[in-house]
């Protein structure tokens, strides 16, 4: 259970990082 939850959280963190990078790239476009 702990390993499954850790991997699930890791996927969410990576997904959030991708969203933040995408948002920052969009904001950089004038």
DSSP file (Angstrom, degrees, kcal/mol; ACC not computed):
  #  RESIDUE AA STRUCTURE BP1 BP2  ACC     N-H-->O    O-->H-N    N-H-->O    O-->H-N    TCO  KAPPA ALPHA  PHI   PSI    X-CA   Y-CA   Z-CA
    1    1 A X     >        0   0    0      0, 0.0     4,-2.8     0, 0.0     5,-0.2   0.000 360.0 360.0 360.0 -46.6    0.0    0.0    0.0
    2    2 A X  H  >  +     0   0    0      1,-0.2     4,-2.5     2,-0.2     5,-0.2   0.929 360.0  47.5 -62.5 -44.5    2.7    2.5    1.0
    3    3 A X  H  > S+     0   0    0      1,-0.2     4,-2.4     2,-0.2    -1,-0.2   0.905 112.7  49.6 -63.5 -40.2    4.7    1.8   -2.2
    4    4 A X  H  > S+     0   0    0      1,-0.2     4,-2.2     2,-0.2    -2,-0.2   0.916 112.3  47.2 -64.0 -43.0    1.5    2.2   -4.3
    5    5 A X  H  X S+     0   0    0     -4,-2.8     4,-2.6     2,-0.2    -1,-0.2   0.882 111.3  52.0 -66.7 -37.0    0.7    5.4   -2.6
    6    6 A X  H  X S+     0   0    0     -4,-2.5     4,-2.3    -5,-0.2    -2,-0.2   0.928 111.4  45.6 -65.5 -44.6    4.2    6.7   -3.1
    7    7 A X  H  X S+     0   0    0     -4,-2.4     4,-2.0     2,-0.2    -1,-0.2   0.886 113.1  51.2 -66.0 -37.7    4.2    5.9   -6.8
    8    8 A X  H  X S+     0   0    0     -4,-2.2     4,-1.9     2,-0.2    -2,-0.2   0.922 111.5  46.7 -64.9 -43.6    0.8    7.5   -7.2
    9    9 A X  H  X S+     0   0    0     -4,-2.6     4,-2.5     1,-0.2    -2,-0.2   0.889 109.5  55.0 -64.5 -38.5    1.9   10.7   -5.4
   10   10 A X  H  X S+     0   0    0     -4,-2.3     4,-2.4     1,-0.2    -1,-0.2   0.903 106.9  50.2 -62.4 -40.7    5.0   10.8   -7.5
   11   11 A X  H  X S+     0   0    0     -4,-2.0     4,-2.4     1,-0.2    -1,-0.2   0.910 110.5  49.9 -63.7 -41.6    2.9   10.7  -10.7
   12   12 A X  H  X S+     0   0    0     -4,-1.9     4,-2.5     2,-0.2    -2,-0.2   0.906 110.4  50.1 -63.9 -41.0    0.8   13.5   -9.4
   13   13 A X  H  X S+     0   0    0     -4,-2.5     4,-2.4     2,-0.2    -2,-0.2   0.927 111.9  47.2 -63.7 -44.6    3.9   15.6   -8.6
   14   14 A X  H  X S+     0   0    0     -4,-2.4     4,-2.1     1,-0.2    -1,-0.2   0.902 112.1  50.7 -63.7 -39.6    5.4   15.0  -12.1
   15   15 A X  H  X S+     0   0    0     -4,-2.4     4,-2.1     1,-0.2    -1,-0.2   0.904 110.5  49.2 -64.4 -40.9    2.0   15.9  -13.6
   16   16 A X  H  X S+     0   0    0     -4,-2.5     4,-2.5     1,-0.2    -2,-0.2   0.898 109.1  52.8 -64.8 -40.0    1.9   19.1  -11.6
   17   17 A X  H  X S+     0   0    0     -4,-2.4     4,-2.5     1,-0.2    -1,-0.2   0.905 108.9  49.8 -62.4 -41.0    5.4   20.0  -12.6
   18   18 A X  H  X S+     0   0    0     -4,-2.1     4,-2.5     1,-0.2    -1,-0.2   0.911 110.7  50.0 -64.0 -41.8    4.5   19.5  -16.3
   19   19 A X  H  X S+     0   0    0     -4,-2.1     4,-2.6     2,-0.2    -2,-0.2   0.905 111.3  48.8 -63.5 -41.2    1.4   21.8  -15.8
   20   20 A X  H  X S+     0   0    0     -4,-2.5     4,-2.6     2,-0.2    -2,-0.2   0.921 112.2  48.0 -65.4 -43.8    3.5   24.5  -14.1
   21   21 A X  H  X S+     0   0    0     -4,-2.5     4,-2.3     2,-0.2    -2,-0.2   0.914 113.0  48.8 -63.2 -41.9    6.2   24.4  -16.9
   22   22 A X  H  X S+     0   0    0     -4,-2.5     4,-2.2     2,-0.2    -2,-0.2   0.922 112.4  48.0 -63.6 -44.3    3.4   24.6  -19.6
   23   23 A X  H  X S+     0   0    0     -4,-2.6     4,-2.4     1,-0.2    -2,-0.2   0.906 111.6  49.9 -63.7 -42.0    1.8   27.5  -17.8
   24   24 A X  H  X S+     0   0    0     -4,-2.6     4,-1.5     1,-0.2    -1,-0.2   0.890 110.5  50.4 -65.6 -38.4    5.1   29.3  -17.4
   25   25 A X  H  X S+     0   0    0     -4,-2.3     4,-0.8     2,-0.2    -1,-0.2   0.897 111.0  48.7 -65.7 -39.5    5.9   28.8  -21.1
   26   26 A X  H >< S+     0   0    0     -4,-2.2     3,-0.8     1,-0.2    -2,-0.2   0.901 110.3  51.1 -66.5 -40.3    2.4   30.2  -22.1
   27   27 A X  H 3< S+     0   0    0     -4,-2.4    -1,-0.2     1,-0.2    -2,-0.2   0.806 102.7  60.8 -67.9 -27.7    2.9   33.2  -19.9
   28   28 A X  H 3< S+     0   0    0     -4,-1.5     2,-0.5    -5,-0.2    -1,-0.2   0.756  84.5  91.4 -71.2 -22.5    6.3   33.9  -21.4
   29   29 A X    <<        0   0    0     -3,-0.8    -4,-0.0    -4,-0.8    -3,-0.0  -0.625 360.0 360.0 -75.9 122.3    4.6   34.3  -24.8
   30   30 A X              0   0    0     -2,-0.5    -1,-0.2     0, 0.0    -3,-0.1   0.481 360.0 360.0 -70.2 360.0    3.7   38.1  -25.3
